[in-house]
């Protein structure tokens, strides 16, 4: 498996080395392997995760806490998946699934709220754009 030093990851993702380390401290990024000298080594999986974080933060407008919630839910789901597959108790399976379902429902609600806010913001910009176009049209002979 190919590994990358933090300088290389920084260039590819557009994040500073400090930000990458901070994301790791927050738990947004899984811990890295290290060289004998203690230098962090990143994989392509780390780079993809960082790109997803940047997209969620910059494009979708999610806070770092919201992104962390998404990451934790995913990890919880992965943990529950193993538990669900390994248990015969239907009640326990149902309980695990309900926990994951509640978390997903909350996240979907948050996404819907953000989409609604973005749609309203876009509508306001469209109205302003139209008023400016009308003003331009009315000021020209």
C-alpha positions in Angstrom: 0.0 0.0 0.0 1.4 3.4 -1.0 1.8 5.9 1.8 2.2 9.7 1.7 3.9 12.2 4.0 1.9 15.0 5.4 3.5 17.5 3.0 2.2 15.5 0.0 -1.3 15.1 1.6 -1.3 18.9 2.3 -0.6 19.7 -1.4 -3.2 17.2 -2.7 -6.0 18.3 -0.3 -5.2 22.0 -0.1 -5.2 21.8 3.7 -2.4 22.9 5.9 -0.4 20.4 7.9 -1.7 21.9 11.1 -5.3 21.4 9.9 -4.7 17.8 9.0 -3.2 17.1 12.4 -6.1 19.0 14.0 -8.7 16.8 12.1 -6.9 13.8 13.3 -7.0 15.0 17.0 -10.8 15.7 16.6 -11.3 12.1 15.3 -12.4 13.2 11.8 -9.4 11.3 10.4 -8.4 7.9 11.5 -5.0 7.6 13.2 -2.1 7.2 10.8 0.8 4.8 10.8 4.1 6.3 11.7 7.7 5.8 10.7 10.2 4.8 13.2 11.1 8.5 13.5 7.5 9.3 14.4 6.5 10.9 11.0 2.9 10.4 10.0 2.2 8.2 7.0 -1.1 8.6 5.2 -2.9 6.3 2.7 -5.1 7.1 -0.2 -8.0 6.3 2.2 -6.9 9.2 4.4 -6.7 11.5 1.4 -10.2 10.6 0.3 -11.6 11.1 3.8 -9.9 14.6 3.9 -11.4 15.5 0.5 -14.9 14.4 1.8 -14.4 16.6 4.9 -13.4 19.6 2.8 -16.4 19.1 0.5 -18.8 18.7 3.5 -17.3 21.8 5.1 -16.9 24.1 2.1 -19.5 23.0 -0.4 -22.3 21.8 2.0 -21.5 24.2 4.8 -21.3 21.6 7.6 -19.5 22.6 10.8 -16.7 20.4 12.0 -19.0 19.1 14.8 -21.6 18.1 12.2 -18.9 16.3 10.2 -17.7 14.6 13.3 -21.3 13.5 14.0 -21.4 11.9 10.6 -18.1 10.2 11.0 -19.1 8.9 14.5 -22.5 7.6 13.1 -20.7 5.8 10.4 -18.3 4.2 12.8 -21.2 3.3 15.1 -23.0 1.7 12.2 -20.0 -0.3 11.3 -19.7 -1.5 14.9 -23.4 -2.3 15.0 -23.1 -4.2 11.7 -20.7 -6.7 13.3 -22.9 -7.0 16.4 -26.0 -7.5 14.3 -24.4 -10.2 12.2 -23.0 -12.0 15.2 -26.1 -12.1 17.4 -29.0 -14.4 17.2 -31.1 -12.3 19.6 -33.8 -10.6 17.5 -34.5 -8.0 20.2 -30.8 -7.1 20.4 -30.6 -6.8 16.6 -33.7 -4.6 16.6 -32.2 -2.4 19.3 -29.0 -1.9 17.3 -30.9 -1.1 14.1 -33.1 1.4 15.9 -30.1 3.2 17.3 -28.6 3.5 13.8 -31.9 4.5 12.3 -32.4 7.3 14.9 -28.9 8.7 14.1 -29.6 8.6 10.4 -33.0 10.2 10.8 -31.4 13.1 12.7 -28.7 13.6 10.0 -31.3 13.5 7.2 -33.3 16.1 9.1 -30.1 18.3 9.4 -29.4 17.9 5.7 -33.0 18.8 4.8 -32.7 22.0 7.0 -29.5 23.0 5.3 -31.0 22.3 1.8 -34.0 24.5 2.7 -31.7 27.3 3.9 -29.7 27.0 0.7 -32.8 27.1 -1.4 -34.1 30.2 0.4 -30.7 31.9 0.0 -30.7 31.0 -3.7 -34.3 32.4 -4.1 -33.2 35.7 -2.5 -30.2 35.9 -4.8 -32.4 35.2 -7.8 -34.9 38.0 -6.8 -32.0 40.4 -6.3 -30.5 39.4 -9.7 -33.9 40.0 -11.4 -34.3 43.4 -9.7 -30.8 44.5 -10.9 -31.6 43.3 -14.5 -34.8 45.2 -14.4 -33.0 48.3 -13.1 -30.4 48.0 -15.9 -33.2 47.6 -18.5 -35.1 50.7 -17.1 -32.0 53.0 -17.0 -31.0 52.4 -20.6 -32.6 54.5 -23.4 
